[in-house]
Amino acid sequence: MTKSLPAILGGAPARTTPFVVGPIVDETEERLVLDAIRNHDFSRYIGASSPDINTILRLSSRDAAVIQANWHFLGGPNIRLFAAEFAEKFGCRYAIPINSATSGLSVALAAAGVGPGDEVLVPALSFSATASAILLFNSIPVFVDVDPKTFCIDPEAAGRAITPRTRAILPVHLLGNACDMEALQVLAKRHHLKIIEDCAQAPGTHWRGRPVGTIGDAGVFSFQQSKNITTGEGGMITTNDPDLAARARLIMNHGETVMDEHHSDIDLANIVGFNFRMIELAAALGRAQLGKLDAANAWRNRNYMFLAEHLGRLPGFTPPYVPQDVDFICHVAAFLYDERATGLPRDLFIAAIRAEGIPMGTGYTRLMYENPMFLRRIAYGTKGSPWTDGADPSEVRYVKGQCPVGESLIYQKFLWMYHIAHPSTLDDMSDIVRAVEKVLAGASALNAAAEKIRNSGLGKRAQGRIEGRSR
Ligand SMILES: Cc1ncc(COP(=O)(O)O)c(C=O)c1O
């Protein structure tokens, strides 16, 4: 086996050891979780009606951590300490731990007053949860194309998508970049829209010196295991708005259990409650992980900078554009691939790079509106709910091709590398660069092999084997 022959053509792979990623953990996680177990702190939540409920619901996270009276509605000690510590770090009045970012987005939207039939502008390019969260309260997602360089929502396209039914914008700070918040704020002000920031992939990213998640009406973070810090599963809602916080705390905590039947406040009494609580053990993990957020972010950025420097030098590999006013924390290393510059079709490149032992993807499988639920407009049951609900059904339709920039990123340009997180080292990053250089050097041999298969009449199956499936 020759070293320079691409592995997909029978050469030795550039790397044989698998890549691994996992959170930074030490004895702090163990101690805090063990303490919680020994103290029998598993949930500690008790939902009981209280004459002080309006005060309790609006207590800042800092106050809630120290005030003992009626503590049970806002959670046990770790939940309230995690909330206070997160609020302190992000400089906001409220941080509300929740069981996932998906439920956090639904709760934040509903708490901001977005309801059935209301339209929510959302970038077409994100993880599916960003859009499905909008459906929980029967609101209607309206998909907006993204900026080709930052991959975040295109504010001009958002402006064109506003109708009299639009109530909110749900910008996603994708892959750790930050959206153009100034342009979105102008739109929101002009059209009286709420802004709920999806920060699942950007904890620690700053826009004009402010952490994302504290710029709009609310922000939502994820602590799912693939994220920069983790509680296994989990999330956090951030806001400075006491009414939004109160409503959020009700929605995620069986709202109705603490509301008495004569409650005069229609904005609180009309809320259906769920159980979206985080458990104490997850909050204990979260407190330990929060102390490592800066280190985890620095780890990702160091590896990303290495890739950006070395791959960015090669023709055909462009890192994302990070605007000057953004302090970027890379979540996943994404590059724009130009097959005219490399001379290798993207699918063939990816198949060859994977054969070298390097995991690489092309991003999400499809844009969110391309999911059958949207194309067929059937989220609940089979009769078209929520689009067909009520006396004034929604005219929003979803079709392939509606967001060409997002589609071209996924289907032609994206290369995503996930393995920049701890404990990947710069040696691991060097392996990626070496493998890319090797595959590019073997471009002629790879193209010739693909051509031979195409001409041999072996048909699509054999061609698929050499070109691989990259999505
Ligand atoms: C942009 C974005 N939004 C929302 C979510 C949902 O987060 P969770 O898994 O915590 O519900 C994710 C998770 O991958 C995400 O990447």
The ligand as an ORCA input file, in Angstrom:
! r2SCAN-3c Opt
* xyz 0 1
  C     -29.823     25.461     16.916
  C     -30.469     24.479     17.842
  N     -31.659     24.769     18.411
  C     -32.267     23.937     19.255
  C     -31.708     22.725     19.585
  C     -32.435     21.812     20.512
  O     -31.726     21.612     21.689
  P     -32.137     20.459     22.707
  O     -31.569     19.200     22.186
  O     -31.526     20.876     24.010
  O     -33.615     20.429     22.784
  C     -30.482     22.373     19.041
  C     -29.864     21.069     19.386
  O     -29.110     20.493     18.677
  C     -29.841     23.263     18.145
  O     -28.657     22.964     17.600
*
